[in-house]
Amino acid sequence: MFTAFLIKYAEIGIKGKNRYLFEDALVHQIKFALKKCEGKFLIHKSQGRIHVEALEDFDFEETVEHLKRVFGISGICPVVYAEDEGFEKLCDTVVRYLDDVYPDKNKSFKVHSRRARKDYPMESMEINAAMGEAILHAYPEMSVDVHEPEILLNIEIREKIYIYSETIPGPGGMPVGTGGKAMLLLSGGIDSPVAGYMIAKRGVKLDAVYFHAPPYTSERAKQKVVDLAKAVSRYTGPVWLHIIHFTDIQLYIHEKCPHEELTIIMRRYMMRIAEQIAKETGCLGLITGESIGQVASQTMQSLIATNEVCELPVYRPLIGFDKKDIVEIAEQIGTFETSILPFEDCCTIFVAKHPVTKPNVKIIRRHEHNLDEKIEELVKTALDTKEVVVCT
């Protein structure tokens, strides 16, 4: 019965004179999200509202699922339109609506009308009272409860009249693209896809970089990361995944540097490479899935050591999260099952038995000089031979 949706947003509404920019970005993201849905849709703004109208038959559940992935949407309201043909006709439409949507009439209700069109002959309070009377006449088993109704019936009088009683929660946040662009260091683990999701929810567009180490990591490991990028892209739009072949750099570090410092030094070179790609692609920062104390490379001292090689800011949205919290979000966004597939990524290959947990930056720098002979050439080769996969 539903042929349209009224889209609600939260934070966008407080953006003042710039609000239209955020609304336009939200319309763009909705259009992208619905491209993969059955049916054609008209998405447009009108009087502080965003509307999604079906132009042909569509799959209701599929459409709602895609809208629930669009950052910036706080609520999705399936609506029925009514033409302005007099109040009696409107009452008939509302009575039919309740009959279709609520087979069980033994419910309490409240009518909440909003008269945005001031030439309508009845005021909001009059509409509420008269509509409530018509509903009780049609369904005597229903009752009015103005404080905690089971059904909140909304009637908006605009250029058309909108009737709705359900608000499906959206993801909230800000439309992707309104917060700039950042580079996500994406591994095959649980954390980094969640970190990308959370930063994207604040309006940041994502690119991603993955460090691949064949033959120590398999093609299945690389495909796992591609699949994770695709899963994240359902919320963020297309993700350009830069795949760096990191084997030679890892082997060289393994050969030249103290083994207890391997993880930190490898991580520092990953950050250097990721930052170079980020600058070339217009990114304004790096994103990692690090959480304080989760592993040896994520102590406060280790984070200082990795930050030290970066000029761009490093965003760590999971920094204070417990693993349980991260897993819950991964399950919610559909990345967890892929993340736990047993294909190793390059971070787990050359792990020292006793990695340093409180690295001294001066000592790390001194040991990195052991790499001076070949490291710049190896980094250049890794950048020159990178693969780029567009994940959608």
PAVO-258472 format. One record per residue (C-alpha): x, y, z; residue number from 0. Coordinates in steps of 0.05 Angstrom, whole numbers. Example, Ala and Ser with C-alpha at 12.3 -4.5 7.8 and 13.67 -1.06 7.14 Angstrom:
BEGIN
REC        x        y        z   seq
REC      246      -90      156     0
REC      273      -21      143     1
//
This chain:
BEGIN
REC        x        y        z   seq
REC        0        0        0     0
REC       59       47       12     1
REC       86       84      -49     2
REC      132      134      -15     3
REC      176      149       44     4
REC      185      212       84     5
REC      258      217      105     6
REC      275      249      171     7
REC      343      276      191     8
REC      371      302      257     9
REC      437      340      258    10
REC      427      369      188    11
REC      370      409      216    12
REC      416      453      258    13
REC      463      472      202    14
REC      432      541      190    15
REC      446      574      123    16
REC      489      514      101    17
REC      434      464      112    18
REC      417      459       38    19
REC      488      432       24    20
REC      477      375       73    21
REC      407      362       46    22
REC      435      358      -25    23
REC      489      310       -2    24
REC      437      267       32    25
REC      393      265      -31    26
REC      455      244      -70    27
REC      470      187      -22    28
REC      398      164      -23    29
REC      399      162      -99    30
REC      463      120      -97    31
REC      435       73      -45    32
REC      372       59      -84    33
REC      407       46     -150    34
REC      413      -27     -132    35
REC      339      -33     -112    36
REC      283      -60     -155    37
REC      241       -3     -183    38
REC      251       70     -200    39
REC      247      127     -150    40
REC      240      202     -149    41
REC      281      233      -92    42
REC      269      306      -78    43
REC      269      361      -25    44
REC      206      399       -7    45
REC      194      447       51    46
REC      247      420       97    47
REC      232      348       81    48
REC      263      296       36    49
REC      216      250       -1    50
REC      227      183      -36    51
REC      171      167      -84    52
REC      164      101     -121    53
REC      150      111     -195    54
REC      135       38     -207    55
REC      128      -27     -168    56
REC      183      -37     -117    57
REC      206      -84      -63    58
REC      187      -50        2    59
REC      233      -90       49    60
REC      293      -84        2    61
REC      283       -9       -4    62
REC      279        1       71    63
REC      342      -41       81    64
REC      381        3       33    65
REC      354       67       64    66
REC      375       42      133    67
REC      448       44      109    68
REC      447      118       89    69
REC      484      161      139    70
REC      446      225      155    71
REC      378      191      158    72
REC      349      189      228    73
REC      281      161      210    74
REC      245      128      151    75
REC      170      139      149    76
REC      128       98      100    77
REC       74      146       78    78
REC        7      145       42    79
REC      -11      206        1    80
REC      -80      237        3    81
REC     -106      288      -46    82
REC     -137      351      -18    83
REC     -210      334      -35    84
REC     -242      357       30    85
REC     -238      334      102    86
REC     -288      278       94    87
REC     -247      245       40    88
REC     -185      252       84    89
REC     -222      217      141    90
REC     -240      160       94    91
REC     -168      154       72    92
REC     -143      152      145    93
REC     -195      100      165    94
REC     -173       55      106    95
REC     -100       66      125    96
REC     -112       42      196    97
REC     -151      -18      171    98
REC      -95      -38      124    99
REC      -37      -26      172   100
REC      -68      -49      238   101
REC     -113     -110      231   102
REC     -118     -113      307   103
REC     -159      -50      325   104
REC     -155      -60      400   105
REC     -103       -5      406   106
REC      -95       65      433   107
REC      -79      123      387   108
REC      -64      196      382   109
REC      -72      241      321   110
REC      -16      291      310   111
REC      -27      338      252   112
REC       18      391      224   113
REC      -11      445      179   114
REC       49      470      138   115
REC        1      499       86   116
REC      -34      556      121   117
REC      -91      561       70   118
REC     -120      495       94   119
REC     -188      512      125   120
REC     -177      475      191   121
REC     -123      488      244   122
REC      -81      431      272   123
REC     -120      424      337   124
REC     -186      421      299   125
REC     -158      367      252   126
REC     -134      327      312   127
REC     -202      329      347   128
REC     -244      317      285   129
REC     -200      261      259   130
REC     -199      227      327   131
REC     -275      229      327   132
REC     -279      198      258   133
REC     -231      142      277   134
REC     -271      125      341   135
REC     -335      125      301   136
REC     -304       76      251   137
REC     -269       33      303   138
REC     -303       38      372   139
REC     -255      -13      400   140
REC     -198       37      393   141
REC     -183       88      448   142
REC     -149      155      453   143
REC      -85      162      494   144
REC      -49      228      485   145
REC       10      210      530   146
REC       33      140      510   147
REC       -7      118      449   148
REC        6       52      414   149
REC       -6       87      348   150
REC       18      158      335   151
REC      -19      178      272   152
REC       16      235      236   153
REC      -19      278      185   154
REC       22      331      149   155
REC      -16      382      107   156
REC       31      405       53   157
REC       26      410      -23   158
REC        2      339      -14   159
REC      -25      308       49   160
REC       20      255       81   161
REC       -5      202      128   162
REC       43      158      168   163
REC       47      124      235   164
REC      113       87      235   165
REC      184      114      238   166
REC      237       62      222   167
REC      303       83      255   168
REC      359      103      208   169
REC      434      102      223   170
REC      439      176      240   171
REC      504      213      230   172
REC      520      259      172   173
REC      516      247       96   174
REC      580      217       68   175
REC      622      269       33   176
REC      604      328       77   177
REC      664      315      123   178
REC      720      309       72   179
REC      758      245       54   180
REC      805      200       94   181
REC      848      138       82   182
REC      830       76      121   183
REC      885       25      136   184
REC      843      -37      123   185
REC      866     -105      146   186
REC      829     -171      147   187
REC      812     -164      221   188
REC      750     -143      259   189
REC      771      -73      279   190
REC      790      -33      218   191
REC      724      -42      179   192
REC      687      -18      242   193
REC      733       42      247   194
REC      719       60      175   195
REC      644       53      186   196
REC      646       98      247   197
REC      686      154      214   198
REC      642      150      151   199
REC      582      159      196   200
REC      608      229      211   201
REC      605      246      137   202
REC      676      226      116   203
REC      686      192       49   204
REC      733      133       51   205
REC      791      108        9   206
REC      828       48       37   207
REC      897       16       34   208
REC      914      -57       46   209
REC      984      -86       55   210
REC      990     -153       20   211
REC     1050     -200       30   212
REC     1051     -257      -19   213
REC     1069     -314      -13   214
REC     1061     -307       62   215
REC      990     -284       52   216
REC      945     -318        1   217
REC      900     -291      -53   218
REC      842     -312       -8   219
REC      869     -264       45   220
REC      868     -208       -7   221
REC      798     -227      -29   222
REC      775     -225       43   223
REC      798     -152       48   224
REC      763     -135      -18   225
REC      700     -167       10   226
REC      706     -125       73   227
REC      715      -62       32   228
REC      652      -80       -7   229
REC      614      -91       58   230
REC      635      -23       84   231
REC      618        9       16   232
REC      544       -9       27   233
REC      545       48       77   234
REC      598       94       48   235
REC      590       90      -27   236
REC      648       66      -72   237
REC      714       52      -36   238
REC      779       57      -76   239
REC      822        1      -45   240
REC      897       10      -56   241
REC      933      -57      -50   242
REC     1007      -51      -32   243
REC     1054     -110      -42   244
REC     1092     -106       23   245
REC     1132     -171       24   246
REC     1201     -143        4   247
REC     1195      -87       55   248
REC     1176     -136      110   249
REC     1233     -183       93   250
REC     1283     -126       92   251
REC     1260     -100      160   252
REC     1262     -172      186   253
REC     1334     -178      162   254
REC     1360     -111      187   255
REC     1323      -92      250   256
REC     1317     -121      321   257
REC     1262     -173      321   258
REC     1227     -145      382   259
REC     1217      -80      343   260
REC     1192     -112      278   261
REC     1118      -96      290   262
REC     1130      -23      306   263
REC     1178      -10      249   264
REC     1134      -46      198   265
REC     1075       -6      224   266
REC     1114       59      216   267
REC     1127       42      143   268
REC     1055       24      132   269
REC     1035       92      159   270
REC     1087      127      115   271
REC     1061       92       52   272
REC      988      102       70   273
REC     1001      176       82   274
REC     1035      185       15   275
REC      975      153      -21   276
REC      928      195       22   277
REC      962      260        2   278
REC      961      240      -72   279
REC      886      225      -69   280
REC      863      286      -30   281
REC      853      253       37   282
REC      855      295       99   283
REC      875      242      149   284
REC      888      168      163   285
REC      840      121      199   286
REC      861       59      239   287
REC      824        8      281   288
REC      872       13      340   289
REC      847        8      411   290
REC      892       23      471   291
REC      925      -39      499   292
REC      892      -89      453   293
REC      959     -114      425   294
REC     1032      -96      434   295
REC     1031      -46      377   296
REC      972       -9      409   297
REC     1001       15      475   298
REC     1006       90      486   299
REC     1081       88      473   300
REC     1071       48      409   301
REC     1018       95      384   302
REC     1066      153      395   303
REC     1119      116      355   304
REC     1073      105      296   305
REC     1043      175      299   306
REC     1112      205      296   307
REC     1122      188      222   308
REC     1056      222      200   309
REC     1041      294      182   310
REC      967      281      171   311
REC      923      270      232   312
REC      909      197      250   313
REC      837      183      271   314
REC      825      123      317   315
REC      750      119      331   316
REC      757       54      370   317
REC      812       79      416   318
REC      772       68      480   319
REC      729        9      459   320
REC      729      -60      489   321
REC      734     -117      439   322
REC      663     -137      456   323
REC      638      -68      436   324
REC      675      -73      369   325
REC      649     -143      355   326
REC      577     -120      367   327
REC      584      -64      315   328
REC      618     -112      266   329
REC      559     -160      272   330
REC      510     -103      264   331
REC      542      -77      199   332
REC      555     -146      170   333
REC      631     -150      170   334
REC      643     -197      228   335
REC      633     -264      192   336
REC      682     -243      137   337
REC      732     -216      187   338
REC      738     -282      225   339
REC      753     -323      162   340
REC      819     -359      175   341
REC      863     -323      123   342
REC      923     -288      153   343
REC      940     -217      135   344
REC     1010     -190      131   345
REC     1010     -162      202   346
REC     1011     -232      232   347
REC     1068     -263      193   348
REC     1131     -234      225   349
REC     1108     -227      296   350
REC     1163     -228      348   351
REC     1157     -275      407   352
REC     1169     -217      455   353
REC     1150     -152      419   354
REC     1169      -87      452   355
REC     1109      -55      485   356
REC     1141       11      506   357
REC     1184       30      446   358
REC     1231       89      452   359
REC     1223      133      390   360
REC     1297      153      389   361
REC     1319       80      391   362
REC     1269       61      336   363
REC     1294      117      292   364
REC     1366       95      303   365
REC     1350       23      283   366
REC     1312       47      222   367
REC     1378       75      196   368
REC     1397        2      185   369
REC     1348        5      127   370
REC     1378       66       92   371
REC     1412       27       36   372
REC     1349        0        3   373
REC     1285       22       39   374
REC     1269       82       -4   375
REC     1276       41      -68   376
REC     1231      -14      -38   377
REC     1178       36      -17   378
REC     1179       68      -87   379
REC     1171       -1     -119   380
REC     1113      -18      -73   381
REC     1078       47      -92   382
REC     1093       39     -167   383
REC     1064      -32     -168   384
REC     1002      -21     -125   385
REC      936      -47     -149   386
REC      871       -7     -143   387
REC      804      -42     -136   388
REC      740       -1     -136   389
REC      694      -35      -85   390
REC      620      -23      -90   391
//
